[in-house]
Amino acid sequence: MKYLKPLRVGVSGTLFLLVTALFLDFGNSIAPSFTRGLLHLQFVPSLMQFLNTAALSAAGFILILILTILFGRVYCSTICPLGTFHDVIGFVVRKKKKRSDFQFSEPKNVIRYSILTLTLLLLITGSSLLLNLLDPFSGFGRILSNLFRPVVLIMNNIAASALEQFGIYTISRKQWAVIAPLSVTVSLTMVLLVGFLAVLRGGRLYCNTVCPVGALLGLISKISCVQICLDRDNCTGCRRCEHVCKAGCIDLGEMTVDTSRCVACYNCLANCAHNAIHLENKWQKRDTVTRIDQTRRDFMCYSGVYLLGLTGLIEPTNSIIQSKPTKIPEAVTCPVSPPGSLSIARFTSICTACHLCVSSCPSRVLAPSFLEFGLSGVMQPHMNFRAAHCNYECTICMDICPTGALLPLKVEEKKLTQTGVAKFIKENCVVYTDNTTCGACSEHCPTKAVNMVPYQNPLHKPLVIPKVNTDYCIGCGGCQHACPTKPYKAIYVEGHPIHKLAKKPVVKKVEEKGDNKEDFPF
């Protein structure tokens, strides 16, 4: 029994590091197939994907439910990255305060079951707001994406800049993502909440008080097959098991273990010196109770200014400078949801705002929303074309989405997915206001939906001005991002509530000139 704890620590530590690597992977070097396999057992993403696709490949949450019915809350102790993060904070707090003892505490059932009930009620009515805020995997993802990733990015770019001085280019500078204040605030609040509860108790108070997944699995674990039990005959009352129980669920006065709060950490099994604690099969009859054979245990092992310049926050801008600020704001009535979401309504009902796509987006165009999708879609990713544009052949976000909110599309399908269309505001364009040439929007349009047509101007210059063909536009935002006008753009993307299909762009063949019979016909 004493080897169960180190085995659990090894598995949970490995999964924790792998999940962390997914969110801190700057170069997108981790294969999407590996990402999907690693995140298959994350409860809420798997549940949301299954509810919307009914595919067995998305039924990882069913395996978690089976494991919980058999062995209790092994998800909370081994698979959940926020639970492991909670343990790390608690460990540091106990070491700093030189306090290593836990004690039995009364369960906060009113709080945790009220939160669980409210979460389920909102989910049934079509709002996943509370689930997005409290889902442990999504919360941990936001912490990494908003708090840890910028620090690692700064260190990477500083190291790259230092190595460049010696002619070493093995480390490249990475682009800075747009900071979403609301998402950063929520992530910081989550860290402070977990930290406060860790200081208050040092154990899993968050998991047994706030987390709706912990409350749900706690209810199921009450009927689990294998449970931790106390042996009154062998117990000497040393309280070593109680002092190491991070859930505070061992009551030696009553000689009971609250299985709804037990997170299956097995600390008690490793520290009991009198064999007074054992694993018991509760499904067998009392007169034939046997202890679990160690050989049959099975665990699944499947995640100022100088620094701004180094991180890429300050990027080169277009050399065209307008004579005066633009005055007509972009009349955006619908935000742009990422390709593969099919529709905004579908996307906001499935996405848990884990920010894995935000962290993995190579162009940094995906950013946490504020109220673009409404209150229920707070922090869910939207396309921020002021910061970047969607790469024409990139499908990374769709390949790694763990909930199915973004369905995988082939590159050719993605190139024809119209998430929105470009709208042109002539009065904001520098060609109109300054009678000068530009064409940045047309140059950055991958489908050539933005063409430059002759423009009759007061100075009679040979100028051209943009004209949008919405049939070919896919709403990638290349034109909007490239437009140099400030504060309002002369061209912007209006999103589609339901994605449409664009026409395939016409590729013009270049006519060959010269005599092909010669050796060098040019």
C-alpha positions as CSV (number, residue, x, y, z in Angstrom):
1,M,0.0,0.0,0.0
2,K,2.8,2.4,0.7
3,Y,3.8,2.5,-3.0
4,L,0.4,3.8,-4.1
5,K,1.3,7.4,-3.1
6,P,4.6,7.7,-5.0
7,L,3.0,6.0,-8.0
8,R,0.1,8.6,-8.0
9,V,2.6,11.4,-7.5
10,G,4.6,10.2,-10.5
11,V,1.6,9.9,-12.8
12,S,0.0,13.2,-11.7
13,G,3.4,15.1,-12.0
14,T,3.9,13.7,-15.5
15,L,0.4,14.7,-16.7
16,F,0.8,18.1,-15.0
17,L,4.1,18.8,-16.9
18,L,2.7,17.6,-20.2
19,V,-0.4,19.8,-19.9
20,T,1.8,22.7,-18.9
21,A,3.9,22.1,-22.0
22,L,0.8,22.4,-24.2
23,F,0.1,25.9,-23.1
24,L,3.8,27.0,-23.1
25,D,4.6,25.5,-26.5
26,F,5.7,28.5,-28.5
27,G,6.6,26.6,-31.7
28,N,3.6,24.4,-31.8
29,S,6.0,21.4,-31.9
30,I,3.5,19.1,-30.1
31,A,1.5,17.0,-32.5
32,P,-2.3,17.6,-32.4
33,S,-2.9,13.9,-32.2
34,F,-0.9,13.8,-29.0
35,T,-2.7,16.8,-27.6
36,R,-6.1,15.2,-28.2
37,G,-5.0,12.0,-26.6
38,L,-3.5,13.8,-23.6
39,L,-6.7,15.9,-23.0
40,H,-9.1,13.0,-23.7
41,L,-9.5,12.5,-19.9
42,Q,-10.2,16.1,-19.0
43,F,-13.7,15.9,-17.7
44,V,-15.5,19.1,-18.7
45,P,-13.9,19.5,-22.2
46,S,-14.7,15.8,-23.0
47,L,-18.3,16.2,-21.7
48,M,-18.9,19.3,-23.7
49,Q,-17.5,17.7,-26.9
50,F,-19.6,14.6,-26.3
51,L,-22.8,16.5,-25.7
52,N,-22.4,18.2,-29.1
53,T,-21.0,15.4,-31.2
54,A,-22.1,12.2,-29.5
55,A,-18.9,10.6,-30.7
56,L,-17.3,7.8,-28.7
57,S,-13.9,9.4,-29.4
58,A,-15.1,12.3,-27.2
59,A,-16.3,10.1,-24.4
60,G,-13.3,10.5,-22.1
61,F,-15.6,11.8,-19.3
62,I,-17.4,8.4,-19.3
63,L,-14.0,6.7,-18.5
64,I,-13.6,9.2,-15.7
65,L,-17.0,8.3,-14.4
66,I,-16.2,4.6,-14.5
67,L,-12.9,5.2,-12.7
68,T,-14.8,7.2,-10.1
69,I,-17.4,4.5,-9.6
70,L,-14.6,1.9,-9.2
71,F,-11.9,3.8,-7.3
72,G,-13.2,7.1,-6.1
73,R,-11.9,10.6,-7.1
74,V,-8.7,9.5,-8.9
75,Y,-9.4,12.2,-11.4
76,C,-9.0,14.9,-8.7
77,S,-5.8,13.4,-7.4
78,T,-4.1,12.3,-10.5
79,I,-5.5,13.7,-13.8
80,C,-6.8,17.2,-12.9
81,P,-3.9,19.8,-13.5
82,L,-5.5,22.4,-11.2
83,G,-5.6,19.8,-8.4
84,T,-1.9,19.2,-8.8
85,F,-1.3,22.9,-8.9
86,H,-3.3,23.2,-5.6
87,D,-1.0,20.5,-4.1
88,V,2.1,22.4,-5.2
89,I,0.8,25.6,-3.6
90,G,-0.2,23.8,-0.4
91,F,3.2,22.1,-0.2
92,V,5.0,25.5,-0.5
93,V,2.8,27.1,2.0
94,R,3.3,24.3,4.6
95,K,7.0,24.4,4.1
96,K,7.1,28.2,4.5
97,K,4.9,28.1,7.6
98,K,6.6,25.0,8.9
99,R,3.2,23.4,9.3
100,S,2.7,19.9,8.0
101,D,-0.4,18.7,9.9
102,F,-3.9,18.6,8.6
103,Q,-7.0,17.9,10.7
104,F,-10.5,16.7,10.2
105,S,-13.0,19.5,9.1
106,E,-16.7,19.5,8.7
107,P,-17.8,19.3,5.0
108,K,-19.1,22.6,3.4
109,N,-21.9,20.7,1.7
110,V,-24.3,23.7,1.4
111,I,-21.7,25.7,-0.5
112,R,-20.4,23.0,-2.9
113,Y,-23.7,21.5,-3.7
114,S,-25.3,25.0,-4.3
115,I,-22.5,25.8,-6.7
116,L,-23.0,22.5,-8.5
117,T,-26.7,22.9,-8.7
118,L,-26.4,26.4,-10.1
119,T,-23.8,25.3,-12.6
120,L,-26.1,22.5,-13.9
121,L,-29.2,24.8,-14.0
122,L,-27.3,27.4,-16.1
123,L,-25.9,24.6,-18.4
124,I,-29.4,23.2,-18.9
125,T,-30.7,26.7,-19.8
126,G,-27.9,27.0,-22.4
127,S,-25.4,29.1,-20.5
128,S,-22.0,27.7,-19.7
129,L,-20.7,30.9,-18.0
130,L,-20.3,29.4,-14.5
131,L,-18.9,26.2,-15.9
132,N,-16.3,28.2,-17.8
133,L,-15.3,30.1,-14.7
134,L,-15.0,27.1,-12.4
135,D,-14.0,24.2,-14.7
136,P,-10.6,23.2,-13.2
137,F,-8.9,22.4,-16.5
138,S,-10.0,25.7,-18.2
139,G,-9.1,27.6,-15.1
140,F,-5.6,26.1,-15.1
141,G,-5.3,26.8,-18.8
142,R,-6.1,30.5,-18.3
143,I,-3.6,30.7,-15.5
144,L,-0.8,29.3,-17.8
145,S,-1.9,31.4,-20.8
146,N,-2.4,34.7,-19.1
147,L,0.1,34.6,-16.2
148,F,2.9,32.1,-16.8
149,R,3.2,32.2,-20.6
150,P,4.1,36.0,-20.8
151,V,6.9,35.5,-18.3
152,V,8.3,32.5,-20.2
153,L,7.9,34.5,-23.5
154,I,9.9,37.4,-22.0
155,M,12.6,35.1,-20.9
156,N,12.7,33.4,-24.3
157,N,13.0,36.7,-26.2
158,I,15.7,38.1,-23.8
159,A,17.7,34.9,-24.2
160,A,17.2,35.1,-28.0
161,S,18.4,38.7,-28.1
162,A,21.4,37.9,-25.9
163,L,22.5,35.0,-28.1
164,E,22.0,37.1,-31.3
165,Q,24.9,39.3,-30.1
166,F,27.2,36.3,-30.5
167,G,25.7,35.2,-33.8
168,I,23.7,32.3,-32.3
169,Y,20.2,32.0,-33.6
170,T,19.0,28.7,-32.2
171,I,16.4,30.5,-30.2
172,S,14.0,32.8,-32.1
173,R,12.0,35.7,-30.8
174,K,8.3,35.1,-30.4
175,Q,5.4,37.4,-31.0
176,W,3.6,38.9,-28.1
177,A,-0.2,38.3,-27.7
178,V,-2.7,40.9,-27.0
179,I,-3.5,41.1,-23.2
180,A,-7.1,40.7,-22.3
181,P,-7.6,42.5,-18.9
182,L,-10.7,40.5,-17.9
183,S,-9.2,37.2,-18.6
184,V,-6.0,38.1,-16.8
185,T,-8.1,39.4,-13.8
186,V,-10.1,36.1,-13.7
187,S,-6.9,34.1,-13.9
188,L,-5.2,36.1,-11.1
189,T,-8.4,35.8,-9.0
190,M,-8.3,32.0,-9.5
191,V,-4.6,31.9,-8.3
192,L,-5.4,34.1,-5.3
193,L,-8.5,32.0,-4.4
194,V,-6.5,28.7,-4.6
195,G,-3.6,30.3,-2.7
196,F,-5.9,31.7,0.0
197,L,-7.6,28.4,0.5
198,A,-4.2,26.7,0.6
199,V,-3.0,29.1,3.2
200,L,-6.2,28.7,5.2
201,R,-6.1,24.9,5.1
202,G,-3.1,23.8,3.1
203,G,-5.1,21.0,1.5
204,R,-7.9,20.5,-1.1
205,L,-10.4,23.1,0.2
206,Y,-11.0,24.5,-3.3
207,C,-11.7,21.1,-4.7
208,N,-14.2,20.2,-1.9
209,T,-15.9,23.6,-1.7
210,V,-15.9,25.5,-5.0
211,C,-15.1,23.1,-7.8
212,P,-18.4,21.7,-9.4
213,V,-16.5,18.8,-11.0
214,G,-15.2,17.8,-7.5
215,A,-18.7,18.0,-6.1
216,L,-20.2,15.9,-8.9
217,L,-17.5,13.2,-8.6
218,G,-17.8,13.4,-4.8
219,L,-21.4,12.4,-5.1
220,I,-20.5,9.4,-7.3
221,S,-17.6,8.3,-5.1
222,K,-20.1,7.7,-2.3
223,I,-21.0,4.4,-4.1
224,S,-17.5,3.6,-5.4
225,C,-16.4,0.0,-5.2
226,V,-12.9,0.6,-3.7
227,Q,-12.9,2.8,-0.6
228,I,-10.5,3.7,2.1
229,C,-11.6,2.2,5.4
230,L,-10.3,2.3,9.0
231,D,-9.7,-0.8,11.1
232,R,-10.7,0.0,14.7
233,D,-8.9,-3.0,16.1
234,N,-5.5,-2.0,14.7
235,C,-5.8,1.7,15.1
236,T,-3.6,3.1,18.0
237,G,-5.0,6.7,17.8
238,C,-1.7,8.2,16.6
239,R,-3.5,10.4,14.1
240,R,-0.8,10.2,11.5
241,C,-3.4,9.4,8.9
242,E,-5.5,12.4,9.9
243,H,-2.4,14.7,9.8
244,V,-1.6,13.8,6.2
245,C,-5.1,13.8,4.8
246,K,-5.2,16.9,2.5
247,A,-9.0,16.6,2.1
248,G,-9.6,16.7,5.9
249,C,-12.0,13.8,5.6
250,I,-10.7,11.3,8.1
251,D,-12.7,11.4,11.4
252,L,-10.9,9.2,13.9
253,G,-13.5,10.1,16.6
254,E,-16.2,8.3,14.5
255,M,-13.6,6.0,12.7
256,T,-15.1,7.1,9.3
257,V,-13.8,8.4,6.0
258,D,-15.9,10.9,4.1
259,T,-15.6,9.3,0.6
260,S,-17.3,12.3,-1.0
261,R,-14.4,14.5,-0.1
262,C,-11.6,11.9,-0.3
263,V,-9.5,12.7,-3.4
264,A,-7.7,9.3,-3.4
265,C,-4.3,10.8,-2.7
266,Y,-3.3,7.7,-0.6
267,N,-1.2,9.7,1.8
268,C,-2.9,7.9,4.7
269,L,-2.0,4.5,3.3
270,A,1.6,5.5,3.0
271,N,1.9,6.9,6.6
272,C,-0.1,4.4,8.7
273,A,2.5,2.2,10.5
274,H,-0.1,-0.2,12.1
275,N,-2.1,-1.4,9.1
276,A,-5.2,0.3,10.4
277,I,-6.1,1.7,7.0
278,H,-6.8,-0.4,4.0
279,L,-8.7,-0.4,0.7
280,E,-11.9,-2.3,0.9
281,N,-14.4,-3.6,-1.8
282,K,-17.7,-2.1,-0.7
283,W,-19.6,-4.1,-3.3
284,Q,-18.9,-7.4,-1.6
285,K,-20.9,-8.8,1.2
286,R,-19.7,-7.9,4.7
287,D,-18.8,-11.4,5.6
288,T,-16.6,-11.9,2.6
289,V,-14.7,-8.6,2.6
290,T,-11.2,-8.9,1.2
291,R,-8.6,-6.4,0.7
292,I,-7.5,-5.3,-2.8
293,D,-4.6,-7.2,-4.1
294,Q,-1.7,-4.8,-5.0
295,T,-1.0,-6.7,-8.2
296,R,-4.4,-5.8,-9.6
297,R,-4.2,-2.0,-9.2
298,D,-4.1,-0.2,-12.6
299,F,-3.5,3.4,-13.2
300,M,-3.9,5.2,-16.5
301,C,-0.9,7.2,-17.7
302,Y,-1.6,9.1,-20.8
303,S,-0.1,17.3,-20.2
304,G,9.6,48.5,-19.4
305,V,10.2,49.5,-23.1
306,Y,13.2,47.3,-23.6
307,L,11.3,44.2,-22.6
308,L,8.3,45.3,-24.7
309,G,10.6,45.4,-27.7
310,L,12.2,42.1,-26.9
311,T,8.8,40.4,-26.6
312,G,7.6,41.7,-29.9
313,L,4.9,43.9,-28.4
314,I,6.3,46.8,-30.5
315,E,5.9,45.7,-34.1
316,P,6.9,47.5,-37.3
317,T,4.0,49.6,-38.6
318,N,3.1,50.6,-42.1
319,S,5.1,53.5,-43.4
320,I,1.9,55.3,-44.6
321,I,0.9,58.1,-42.2
322,Q,-2.4,59.8,-42.5
323,S,-2.7,63.6,-42.3
324,K,-5.5,63.5,-39.8
325,P,-7.3,60.9,-37.6
326,T,-10.2,59.0,-39.0
327,K,-13.7,59.9,-37.7
328,I,-16.0,57.2,-38.8
329,P,-16.0,54.2,-36.4
330,E,-16.3,50.6,-37.7
331,A,-20.0,49.6,-37.4
332,V,-19.3,46.0,-36.2
333,T,-22.6,44.3,-35.3
334,C,-21.3,40.8,-35.0
335,P,-18.0,39.4,-33.7
336,V,-16.0,36.8,-35.6
337,S,-15.8,33.4,-34.1
338,P,-12.8,31.1,-35.1
339,P,-13.1,28.9,-38.2
340,G,-14.4,25.5,-37.3
341,S,-17.0,26.9,-34.8
342,L,-19.7,26.7,-37.5
343,S,-21.8,29.4,-35.7
344,I,-21.5,31.7,-32.7
345,A,-24.4,30.1,-30.9
346,R,-22.8,26.7,-31.2
347,F,-19.4,27.9,-30.3
348,T,-20.4,29.8,-27.1
349,S,-22.5,26.8,-25.9
350,I,-19.6,24.4,-26.1
351,C,-16.4,26.4,-25.5
352,T,-15.1,26.3,-21.9
353,A,-12.6,29.1,-22.4
354,C,-9.6,26.9,-21.6
355,H,-7.4,29.2,-23.8
356,L,-5.5,26.3,-25.3
357,C,-6.2,27.7,-28.8
358,V,-5.2,31.2,-27.6
359,S,-1.9,29.9,-26.4
360,S,-1.3,27.8,-29.6
361,C,-2.3,30.4,-32.2
362,P,0.9,31.2,-34.2
363,S,-0.4,34.6,-35.4
364,R,-1.9,35.6,-32.0
365,V,-5.2,36.6,-33.6
366,L,-7.2,34.7,-31.1
367,A,-7.9,36.7,-27.9
368,P,-10.2,36.2,-24.9
369,S,-13.4,38.1,-25.4
370,F,-15.0,40.6,-23.0
371,L,-18.6,41.0,-24.0
372,E,-18.3,40.4,-27.7
373,F,-20.3,37.2,-27.4
374,G,-22.5,38.4,-24.6
375,L,-22.3,37.7,-20.9
376,S,-22.4,33.9,-21.3
377,G,-19.4,34.0,-23.7
378,V,-17.1,36.0,-21.4
379,M,-13.4,35.0,-22.0
380,Q,-14.2,32.7,-24.9
381,P,-11.8,33.3,-27.9
382,H,-12.7,35.7,-30.7
383,M,-10.8,37.0,-33.7
384,N,-9.0,40.2,-32.8
385,F,-7.9,41.6,-36.2
386,R,-6.4,44.8,-34.7
387,A,-3.7,42.6,-33.2
388,A,-3.2,40.1,-36.1
389,H,-4.9,38.2,-38.8
390,C,-5.7,34.5,-39.3
391,N,-3.1,32.6,-41.3
392,Y,-4.6,31.4,-44.6
393,E,-3.4,27.8,-44.3
394,C,-3.3,27.4,-40.5
395,T,-5.6,24.9,-38.7
396,I,-3.9,24.5,-35.4
397,C,-6.7,25.8,-33.2
398,M,-9.2,23.4,-34.8
399,D,-6.8,20.4,-34.5
400,I,-6.2,20.8,-30.7
401,C,-9.6,22.0,-29.4
402,P,-10.4,19.6,-26.6
403,T,-14.2,20.3,-26.4
404,G,-15.2,20.1,-30.0
405,A,-16.2,23.8,-30.0
406,L,-13.8,24.1,-33.0
407,L,-14.3,21.2,-35.4
408,P,-11.3,20.1,-37.4
409,L,-11.3,21.3,-41.0
410,K,-8.9,20.4,-43.8
411,V,-6.8,23.2,-45.1
412,E,-8.8,23.4,-48.3
413,E,-12.1,23.5,-46.4
414,K,-10.8,26.2,-44.1
415,K,-9.7,28.3,-47.1
416,L,-13.4,28.4,-48.2
417,T,-14.9,28.9,-44.7
418,Q,-16.4,32.4,-44.6
419,T,-16.4,33.5,-41.0
420,G,-17.3,37.1,-42.0
421,V,-16.8,39.6,-44.8
422,A,-14.8,42.8,-45.2
423,K,-16.6,46.1,-45.2
424,F,-14.9,49.2,-46.7
425,I,-15.3,52.8,-45.3
426,K,-14.2,55.1,-48.1
427,E,-14.2,58.2,-45.9
428,N,-11.5,56.6,-43.7
429,C,-9.2,55.5,-46.5
430,V,-6.0,57.5,-47.0
431,V,-6.5,57.3,-50.7
432,Y,-9.7,59.4,-50.2
433,T,-8.5,61.6,-47.4
434,D,-4.9,62.3,-48.5
435,N,-5.0,61.6,-52.2
436,T,-2.1,59.2,-51.9
437,T,-1.5,55.6,-52.8
438,C,-1.8,52.7,-50.3
439,G,-3.2,49.3,-51.2
440,A,-2.1,47.5,-48.0
441,C,-5.4,45.8,-47.7
442,S,-5.3,44.3,-51.2
443,E,-1.7,43.2,-50.7
444,H,-2.5,41.2,-47.6
445,C,-5.7,39.6,-48.9
446,P,-5.0,35.9,-49.6
447,T,-8.1,35.4,-51.8
448,K,-7.9,38.7,-53.7
449,A,-11.3,39.6,-52.5
450,V,-10.0,43.1,-52.1
451,N,-9.1,44.6,-55.5
452,M,-7.7,48.1,-56.3
453,V,-9.8,49.9,-58.8
454,P,-9.3,53.3,-60.5
455,Y,-10.2,56.3,-58.3
456,Q,-11.2,59.7,-59.7
457,N,-9.7,62.3,-57.4
458,P,-9.6,66.1,-57.3
459,L,-5.8,66.1,-58.1
460,H,-6.3,63.9,-61.1
461,K,-3.6,61.5,-59.9
462,P,-3.5,57.9,-61.2
463,L,-4.8,56.5,-57.9
464,V,-6.6,53.2,-57.1
465,I,-8.9,52.5,-54.2
466,P,-10.1,49.2,-52.6
467,K,-13.2,47.4,-53.7
468,V,-14.4,44.3,-51.8
469,N,-15.9,41.3,-53.6
470,T,-17.7,39.5,-50.8
471,D,-18.1,36.3,-52.8
472,Y,-14.4,35.5,-52.3
473,C,-13.8,37.1,-48.8
474,I,-13.4,34.6,-46.0
475,G,-13.1,37.1,-43.1
476,C,-9.4,36.3,-42.3
477,G,-8.8,39.9,-41.2
478,G,-5.6,40.4,-43.3
479,C,-7.0,43.6,-44.8
480,Q,-8.1,45.0,-41.4
481,H,-4.9,44.2,-39.7
482,A,-2.8,45.8,-42.5
483,C,-4.9,49.0,-42.8
484,P,-2.7,51.8,-41.5
485,T,-5.5,54.3,-40.6
486,K,-6.1,55.3,-37.0
487,P,-8.0,55.3,-34.7
488,Y,-10.6,53.8,-37.0
489,K,-9.8,51.4,-39.8
490,A,-10.9,52.0,-43.4
491,I,-11.7,48.4,-43.8
492,Y,-12.9,45.9,-41.2
493,V,-14.5,42.4,-40.9
494,E,-18.1,42.0,-40.1
495,G,-18.7,38.5,-38.6
496,H,-21.3,36.0,-39.6
497,P,-23.5,34.5,-36.9
498,I,-23.5,31.3,-39.0
499,H,-20.4,30.6,-41.1
500,K,-20.9,30.5,-44.8
501,L,-19.1,29.1,-47.8
502,A,-17.0,31.5,-50.0
503,K,-16.3,31.0,-53.7
504,K,-13.0,29.5,-54.6
505,P,-10.7,32.3,-55.7
506,V,-9.7,32.5,-59.4
507,V,-6.0,32.0,-60.0
508,K,-4.8,33.9,-63.0
509,K,-2.1,32.3,-65.0
510,V,0.9,34.4,-65.8
511,E,1.5,34.6,-69.6
512,E,5.0,33.6,-70.6
513,K,6.8,35.9,-72.8
514,G,9.9,35.3,-74.9
515,D,11.2,32.7,-77.2
516,N,11.0,29.3,-75.5
517,K,13.4,27.8,-78.1
518,E,16.3,29.8,-76.8
519,D,18.4,28.6,-73.9
520,F,17.4,31.6,-71.7
521,P,14.0,32.8,-72.8
522,F,13.8,36.0,-70.7
